[in-house]
Amino acid sequence: MIDVRECVAYEFELTSVDDGTVGIWNSEASGYIVETSLIVTNRSATFIFEGGGSQKLYLQSPKSDVPSPFTFKVTIR
């Protein structure tokens, strides 16, 4: 869970350490904010939350029950 400000751009950077598929999912985004794959192991995406306050982010690995190792960074743009 992270606390966010309304209408502020957040940059999400996600890197899969072992080439696995992993993504950061959020209900306000109605899907993955950012997702890596076997082909693209490092991705970044900008997302603006419409509402402020606490947001739940879920690390999910859609192709496996166990998420692959990853690094994850969020910055305010």
Phi and psi restraints in degrees (range 20) as a CNS / XPLOR table:
assign (resid 1 and name C) (resid 2 and name N)
       (resid 2 and name CA) (resid 2 and name C) 1.0 -129.5 20.0 2
assign (resid 2 and name N) (resid 2 and name CA)
       (resid 2 and name C) (resid 3 and name N) 1.0 153.1 20.0 2
assign (resid 2 and name C) (resid 3 and name N)
       (resid 3 and name CA) (resid 3 and name C) 1.0 -94.7 20.0 2
assign (resid 3 and name N) (resid 3 and name CA)
       (resid 3 and name C) (resid 4 and name N) 1.0 130.0 20.0 2
assign (resid 3 and name C) (resid 4 and name N)
       (resid 4 and name CA) (resid 4 and name C) 1.0 -124.9 20.0 2
assign (resid 4 and name N) (resid 4 and name CA)
       (resid 4 and name C) (resid 5 and name N) 1.0 158.5 20.0 2
assign (resid 4 and name C) (resid 5 and name N)
       (resid 5 and name CA) (resid 5 and name C) 1.0 -99.8 20.0 2
assign (resid 5 and name N) (resid 5 and name CA)
       (resid 5 and name C) (resid 6 and name N) 1.0 144.7 20.0 2
assign (resid 5 and name C) (resid 6 and name N)
       (resid 6 and name CA) (resid 6 and name C) 1.0 -65.3 20.0 2
assign (resid 6 and name N) (resid 6 and name CA)
       (resid 6 and name C) (resid 7 and name N) 1.0 136.4 20.0 2
assign (resid 6 and name C) (resid 7 and name N)
       (resid 7 and name CA) (resid 7 and name C) 1.0 60.0 20.0 2
assign (resid 7 and name N) (resid 7 and name CA)
       (resid 7 and name C) (resid 8 and name N) 1.0 28.8 20.0 2
assign (resid 7 and name C) (resid 8 and name N)
       (resid 8 and name CA) (resid 8 and name C) 1.0 -109.0 20.0 2
assign (resid 8 and name N) (resid 8 and name CA)
       (resid 8 and name C) (resid 9 and name N) 1.0 137.1 20.0 2
assign (resid 8 and name C) (resid 9 and name N)
       (resid 9 and name CA) (resid 9 and name C) 1.0 -80.3 20.0 2
assign (resid 9 and name N) (resid 9 and name CA)
       (resid 9 and name C) (resid 10 and name N) 1.0 127.2 20.0 2
assign (resid 9 and name C) (resid 10 and name N)
       (resid 10 and name CA) (resid 10 and name C) 1.0 -114.3 20.0 2
assign (resid 10 and name N) (resid 10 and name CA)
       (resid 10 and name C) (resid 11 and name N) 1.0 133.9 20.0 2
assign (resid 10 and name C) (resid 11 and name N)
       (resid 11 and name CA) (resid 11 and name C) 1.0 -102.1 20.0 2
assign (resid 11 and name N) (resid 11 and name CA)
       (resid 11 and name C) (resid 12 and name N) 1.0 125.4 20.0 2
assign (resid 11 and name C) (resid 12 and name N)
       (resid 12 and name CA) (resid 12 and name C) 1.0 -105.7 20.0 2
assign (resid 12 and name N) (resid 12 and name CA)
       (resid 12 and name C) (resid 13 and name N) 1.0 127.5 20.0 2
assign (resid 12 and name C) (resid 13 and name N)
       (resid 13 and name CA) (resid 13 and name C) 1.0 -120.8 20.0 2
assign (resid 13 and name N) (resid 13 and name CA)
       (resid 13 and name C) (resid 14 and name N) 1.0 127.3 20.0 2
assign (resid 13 and name C) (resid 14 and name N)
       (resid 14 and name CA) (resid 14 and name C) 1.0 -130.7 20.0 2
assign (resid 14 and name N) (resid 14 and name CA)
       (resid 14 and name C) (resid 15 and name N) 1.0 130.5 20.0 2
assign (resid 14 and name C) (resid 15 and name N)
       (resid 15 and name CA) (resid 15 and name C) 1.0 -128.4 20.0 2
assign (resid 15 and name N) (resid 15 and name CA)
       (resid 15 and name C) (resid 16 and name N) 1.0 127.5 20.0 2
assign (resid 15 and name C) (resid 16 and name N)
       (resid 16 and name CA) (resid 16 and name C) 1.0 -88.7 20.0 2
assign (resid 16 and name N) (resid 16 and name CA)
       (resid 16 and name C) (resid 17 and name N) 1.0 124.2 20.0 2
assign (resid 16 and name C) (resid 17 and name N)
       (resid 17 and name CA) (resid 17 and name C) 1.0 -75.0 20.0 2
assign (resid 17 and name N) (resid 17 and name CA)
       (resid 17 and name C) (resid 18 and name N) 1.0 -32.7 20.0 2
assign (resid 17 and name C) (resid 18 and name N)
       (resid 18 and name CA) (resid 18 and name C) 1.0 -117.4 20.0 2
assign (resid 18 and name N) (resid 18 and name CA)
       (resid 18 and name C) (resid 19 and name N) 1.0 29.4 20.0 2
assign (resid 18 and name C) (resid 19 and name N)
       (resid 19 and name CA) (resid 19 and name C) 1.0 67.2 20.0 2
assign (resid 19 and name N) (resid 19 and name CA)
       (resid 19 and name C) (resid 20 and name N) 1.0 16.4 20.0 2
assign (resid 19 and name C) (resid 20 and name N)
       (resid 20 and name CA) (resid 20 and name C) 1.0 -84.0 20.0 2
assign (resid 20 and name N) (resid 20 and name CA)
       (resid 20 and name C) (resid 21 and name N) 1.0 169.9 20.0 2
assign (resid 20 and name C) (resid 21 and name N)
       (resid 21 and name CA) (resid 21 and name C) 1.0 -91.0 20.0 2
assign (resid 21 and name N) (resid 21 and name CA)
       (resid 21 and name C) (resid 22 and name N) 1.0 128.1 20.0 2
assign (resid 21 and name C) (resid 22 and name N)
       (resid 22 and name CA) (resid 22 and name C) 1.0 -150.3 20.0 2
assign (resid 22 and name N) (resid 22 and name CA)
       (resid 22 and name C) (resid 23 and name N) 1.0 148.5 20.0 2
assign (resid 22 and name C) (resid 23 and name N)
       (resid 23 and name CA) (resid 23 and name C) 1.0 -146.9 20.0 2
assign (resid 23 and name N) (resid 23 and name CA)
       (resid 23 and name C) (resid 24 and name N) 1.0 159.0 20.0 2
assign (resid 23 and name C) (resid 24 and name N)
       (resid 24 and name CA) (resid 24 and name C) 1.0 -106.0 20.0 2
assign (resid 24 and name N) (resid 24 and name CA)
       (resid 24 and name C) (resid 25 and name N) 1.0 116.2 20.0 2
assign (resid 24 and name C) (resid 25 and name N)
       (resid 25 and name CA) (resid 25 and name C) 1.0 -107.6 20.0 2
assign (resid 25 and name N) (resid 25 and name CA)
       (resid 25 and name C) (resid 26 and name N) 1.0 143.6 20.0 2
assign (resid 25 and name C) (resid 26 and name N)
       (resid 26 and name CA) (resid 26 and name C) 1.0 -144.7 20.0 2
assign (resid 26 and name N) (resid 26 and name CA)
       (resid 26 and name C) (resid 27 and name N) 1.0 137.0 20.0 2
assign (resid 26 and name C) (resid 27 and name N)
       (resid 27 and name CA) (resid 27 and name C) 1.0 -67.1 20.0 2
assign (resid 27 and name N) (resid 27 and name CA)
       (resid 27 and name C) (resid 28 and name N) 1.0 -33.7 20.0 2
assign (resid 27 and name C) (resid 28 and name N)
       (resid 28 and name CA) (resid 28 and name C) 1.0 -66.2 20.0 2
assign (resid 28 and name N) (resid 28 and name CA)
       (resid 28 and name C) (resid 29 and name N) 1.0 -32.9 20.0 2
assign (resid 28 and name C) (resid 29 and name N)
       (resid 29 and name CA) (resid 29 and name C) 1.0 -77.3 20.0 2
assign (resid 29 and name N) (resid 29 and name CA)
       (resid 29 and name C) (resid 30 and name N) 1.0 -10.9 20.0 2
assign (resid 29 and name C) (resid 30 and name N)
       (resid 30 and name CA) (resid 30 and name C) 1.0 55.9 20.0 2
assign (resid 30 and name N) (resid 30 and name CA)
       (resid 30 and name C) (resid 31 and name N) 1.0 34.0 20.0 2
assign (resid 30 and name C) (resid 31 and name N)
       (resid 31 and name CA) (resid 31 and name C) 1.0 159.7 20.0 2
assign (resid 31 and name N) (resid 31 and name CA)
       (resid 31 and name C) (resid 32 and name N) 1.0 -156.1 20.0 2
assign (resid 31 and name C) (resid 32 and name N)
       (resid 32 and name CA) (resid 32 and name C) 1.0 -79.5 20.0 2
assign (resid 32 and name N) (resid 32 and name CA)
       (resid 32 and name C) (resid 33 and name N) 1.0 131.9 20.0 2
assign (resid 32 and name C) (resid 33 and name N)
       (resid 33 and name CA) (resid 33 and name C) 1.0 -74.9 20.0 2
assign (resid 33 and name N) (resid 33 and name CA)
       (resid 33 and name C) (resid 34 and name N) 1.0 -42.8 20.0 2
assign (resid 33 and name C) (resid 34 and name N)
       (resid 34 and name CA) (resid 34 and name C) 1.0 -150.5 20.0 2
assign (resid 34 and name N) (resid 34 and name CA)
       (resid 34 and name C) (resid 35 and name N) 1.0 145.4 20.0 2
assign (resid 34 and name C) (resid 35 and name N)
       (resid 35 and name CA) (resid 35 and name C) 1.0 -147.0 20.0 2
assign (resid 35 and name N) (resid 35 and name CA)
       (resid 35 and name C) (resid 36 and name N) 1.0 136.8 20.0 2
assign (resid 35 and name C) (resid 36 and name N)
       (resid 36 and name CA) (resid 36 and name C) 1.0 -99.4 20.0 2
assign (resid 36 and name N) (resid 36 and name CA)
       (resid 36 and name C) (resid 37 and name N) 1.0 169.3 20.0 2
assign (resid 36 and name C) (resid 37 and name N)
       (resid 37 and name CA) (resid 37 and name C) 1.0 -147.6 20.0 2
assign (resid 37 and name N) (resid 37 and name CA)
       (resid 37 and name C) (resid 38 and name N) 1.0 178.8 20.0 2
assign (resid 37 and name C) (resid 38 and name N)
       (resid 38 and name CA) (resid 38 and name C) 1.0 -60.1 20.0 2
assign (resid 38 and name N) (resid 38 and name CA)
       (resid 38 and name C) (resid 39 and name N) 1.0 -34.7 20.0 2
assign (resid 38 and name C) (resid 39 and name N)
       (resid 39 and name CA) (resid 39 and name C) 1.0 -85.6 20.0 2
assign (resid 39 and name N) (resid 39 and name CA)
       (resid 39 and name C) (resid 40 and name N) 1.0 -41.7 20.0 2
assign (resid 39 and name C) (resid 40 and name N)
       (resid 40 and name CA) (resid 40 and name C) 1.0 -115.3 20.0 2
assign (resid 40 and name N) (resid 40 and name CA)
       (resid 40 and name C) (resid 41 and name N) 1.0 101.4 20.0 2
assign (resid 40 and name C) (resid 41 and name N)
       (resid 41 and name CA) (resid 41 and name C) 1.0 -91.3 20.0 2
assign (resid 41 and name N) (resid 41 and name CA)
       (resid 41 and name C) (resid 42 and name N) 1.0 -7.9 20.0 2
assign (resid 41 and name C) (resid 42 and name N)
       (resid 42 and name CA) (resid 42 and name C) 1.0 -134.6 20.0 2
assign (resid 42 and name N) (resid 42 and name CA)
       (resid 42 and name C) (resid 43 and name N) 1.0 121.1 20.0 2
assign (resid 42 and name C) (resid 43 and name N)
       (resid 43 and name CA) (resid 43 and name C) 1.0 -136.8 20.0 2
assign (resid 43 and name N) (resid 43 and name CA)
       (resid 43 and name C) (resid 44 and name N) 1.0 152.2 20.0 2
assign (resid 43 and name C) (resid 44 and name N)
       (resid 44 and name CA) (resid 44 and name C) 1.0 -134.3 20.0 2
assign (resid 44 and name N) (resid 44 and name CA)
       (resid 44 and name C) (resid 45 and name N) 1.0 151.5 20.0 2
assign (resid 44 and name C) (resid 45 and name N)
       (resid 45 and name CA) (resid 45 and name C) 1.0 -150.9 20.0 2
assign (resid 45 and name N) (resid 45 and name CA)
       (resid 45 and name C) (resid 46 and name N) 1.0 148.9 20.0 2
assign (resid 45 and name C) (resid 46 and name N)
       (resid 46 and name CA) (resid 46 and name C) 1.0 -103.8 20.0 2
assign (resid 46 and name N) (resid 46 and name CA)
       (resid 46 and name C) (resid 47 and name N) 1.0 135.8 20.0 2
assign (resid 46 and name C) (resid 47 and name N)
       (resid 47 and name CA) (resid 47 and name C) 1.0 -137.7 20.0 2
assign (resid 47 and name N) (resid 47 and name CA)
       (resid 47 and name C) (resid 48 and name N) 1.0 137.1 20.0 2
assign (resid 47 and name C) (resid 48 and name N)
       (resid 48 and name CA) (resid 48 and name C) 1.0 -111.9 20.0 2
assign (resid 48 and name N) (resid 48 and name CA)
       (resid 48 and name C) (resid 49 and name N) 1.0 118.9 20.0 2
assign (resid 48 and name C) (resid 49 and name N)
       (resid 49 and name CA) (resid 49 and name C) 1.0 -79.8 20.0 2
assign (resid 49 and name N) (resid 49 and name CA)
       (resid 49 and name C) (resid 50 and name N) 1.0 131.0 20.0 2
assign (resid 49 and name C) (resid 50 and name N)
       (resid 50 and name CA) (resid 50 and name C) 1.0 -73.1 20.0 2
assign (resid 50 and name N) (resid 50 and name CA)
       (resid 50 and name C) (resid 51 and name N) 1.0 -34.5 20.0 2
assign (resid 50 and name C) (resid 51 and name N)
       (resid 51 and name CA) (resid 51 and name C) 1.0 -111.7 20.0 2
assign (resid 51 and name N) (resid 51 and name CA)
       (resid 51 and name C) (resid 52 and name N) 1.0 148.2 20.0 2
assign (resid 51 and name C) (resid 52 and name N)
       (resid 52 and name CA) (resid 52 and name C) 1.0 -89.4 20.0 2
assign (resid 52 and name N) (resid 52 and name CA)
       (resid 52 and name C) (resid 53 and name N) 1.0 -179.8 20.0 2
assign (resid 52 and name C) (resid 53 and name N)
       (resid 53 and name CA) (resid 53 and name C) 1.0 100.4 20.0 2
assign (resid 53 and name N) (resid 53 and name CA)
       (resid 53 and name C) (resid 54 and name N) 1.0 -158.0 20.0 2
assign (resid 53 and name C) (resid 54 and name N)
       (resid 54 and name CA) (resid 54 and name C) 1.0 -79.6 20.0 2
assign (resid 54 and name N) (resid 54 and name CA)
       (resid 54 and name C) (resid 55 and name N) 1.0 134.8 20.0 2
assign (resid 54 and name C) (resid 55 and name N)
       (resid 55 and name CA) (resid 55 and name C) 1.0 -124.9 20.0 2
assign (resid 55 and name N) (resid 55 and name CA)
       (resid 55 and name C) (resid 56 and name N) 1.0 134.0 20.0 2
assign (resid 55 and name C) (resid 56 and name N)
       (resid 56 and name CA) (resid 56 and name C) 1.0 -89.3 20.0 2
assign (resid 56 and name N) (resid 56 and name CA)
       (resid 56 and name C) (resid 57 and name N) 1.0 127.8 20.0 2
assign (resid 56 and name C) (resid 57 and name N)
       (resid 57 and name CA) (resid 57 and name C) 1.0 -114.1 20.0 2
assign (resid 57 and name N) (resid 57 and name CA)
       (resid 57 and name C) (resid 58 and name N) 1.0 135.5 20.0 2
assign (resid 57 and name C) (resid 58 and name N)
       (resid 58 and name CA) (resid 58 and name C) 1.0 -117.2 20.0 2
assign (resid 58 and name N) (resid 58 and name CA)
       (resid 58 and name C) (resid 59 and name N) 1.0 128.8 20.0 2
assign (resid 58 and name C) (resid 59 and name N)
       (resid 59 and name CA) (resid 59 and name C) 1.0 -86.6 20.0 2
assign (resid 59 and name N) (resid 59 and name CA)
       (resid 59 and name C) (resid 60 and name N) 1.0 121.8 20.0 2
assign (resid 59 and name C) (resid 60 and name N)
       (resid 60 and name CA) (resid 60 and name C) 1.0 -133.0 20.0 2
assign (resid 60 and name N) (resid 60 and name CA)
       (resid 60 and name C) (resid 61 and name N) 1.0 147.4 20.0 2
assign (resid 60 and name C) (resid 61 and name N)
       (resid 61 and name CA) (resid 61 and name C) 1.0 -118.9 20.0 2
assign (resid 61 and name N) (resid 61 and name CA)
       (resid 61 and name C) (resid 62 and name N) 1.0 94.8 20.0 2
assign (resid 61 and name C) (resid 62 and name N)
       (resid 62 and name CA) (resid 62 and name C) 1.0 -63.3 20.0 2
assign (resid 62 and name N) (resid 62 and name CA)
       (resid 62 and name C) (resid 63 and name N) 1.0 -19.6 20.0 2
assign (resid 62 and name C) (resid 63 and name N)
       (resid 63 and name CA) (resid 63 and name C) 1.0 -100.6 20.0 2
assign (resid 63 and name N) (resid 63 and name CA)
       (resid 63 and name C) (resid 64 and name N) 1.0 2.3 20.0 2
assign (resid 63 and name C) (resid 64 and name N)
       (resid 64 and name CA) (resid 64 and name C) 1.0 -155.8 20.0 2
assign (resid 64 and name N) (resid 64 and name CA)
       (resid 64 and name C) (resid 65 and name N) 1.0 155.4 20.0 2
assign (resid 64 and name C) (resid 65 and name N)
       (resid 65 and name CA) (resid 65 and name C) 1.0 -75.8 20.0 2
assign (resid 65 and name N) (resid 65 and name CA)
       (resid 65 and name C) (resid 66 and name N) 1.0 -21.3 20.0 2
assign (resid 65 and name C) (resid 66 and name N)
       (resid 66 and name CA) (resid 66 and name C) 1.0 -114.3 20.0 2
assign (resid 66 and name N) (resid 66 and name CA)
       (resid 66 and name C) (resid 67 and name N) 1.0 120.3 20.0 2
assign (resid 66 and name C) (resid 67 and name N)
       (resid 67 and name CA) (resid 67 and name C) 1.0 -63.4 20.0 2
assign (resid 67 and name N) (resid 67 and name CA)
       (resid 67 and name C) (resid 68 and name N) 1.0 145.0 20.0 2
assign (resid 67 and name C) (resid 68 and name N)
       (resid 68 and name CA) (resid 68 and name C) 1.0 -74.8 20.0 2
assign (resid 68 and name N) (resid 68 and name CA)
       (resid 68 and name C) (resid 69 and name N) 1.0 160.5 20.0 2
assign (resid 68 and name C) (resid 69 and name N)
       (resid 69 and name CA) (resid 69 and name C) 1.0 -59.8 20.0 2
assign (resid 69 and name N) (resid 69 and name CA)
       (resid 69 and name C) (resid 70 and name N) 1.0 144.8 20.0 2
assign (resid 69 and name C) (resid 70 and name N)
       (resid 70 and name CA) (resid 70 and name C) 1.0 -152.4 20.0 2
assign (resid 70 and name N) (resid 70 and name CA)
       (resid 70 and name C) (resid 71 and name N) 1.0 164.6 20.0 2
assign (resid 70 and name C) (resid 71 and name N)
       (resid 71 and name CA) (resid 71 and name C) 1.0 -122.4 20.0 2
assign (resid 71 and name N) (resid 71 and name CA)
       (resid 71 and name C) (resid 72 and name N) 1.0 149.8 20.0 2
assign (resid 71 and name C) (resid 72 and name N)
       (resid 72 and name CA) (resid 72 and name C) 1.0 -146.3 20.0 2
assign (resid 72 and name N) (resid 72 and name CA)
       (resid 72 and name C) (resid 73 and name N) 1.0 130.0 20.0 2
assign (resid 72 and name C) (resid 73 and name N)
       (resid 73 and name CA) (resid 73 and name C) 1.0 -138.0 20.0 2
assign (resid 73 and name N) (resid 73 and name CA)
       (resid 73 and name C) (resid 74 and name N) 1.0 138.1 20.0 2
assign (resid 73 and name C) (resid 74 and name N)
       (resid 74 and name CA) (resid 74 and name C) 1.0 -123.8 20.0 2
assign (resid 74 and name N) (resid 74 and name CA)
       (resid 74 and name C) (resid 75 and name N) 1.0 129.7 20.0 2
assign (resid 74 and name C) (resid 75 and name N)
       (resid 75 and name CA) (resid 75 and name C) 1.0 -131.5 20.0 2
assign (resid 75 and name N) (resid 75 and name CA)
       (resid 75 and name C) (resid 76 and name N) 1.0 152.5 20.0 2
assign (resid 75 and name C) (resid 76 and name N)
       (resid 76 and name CA) (resid 76 and name C) 1.0 -88.3 20.0 2
assign (resid 76 and name N) (resid 76 and name CA)
       (resid 76 and name C) (resid 77 and name N) 1.0 130.8 20.0 2
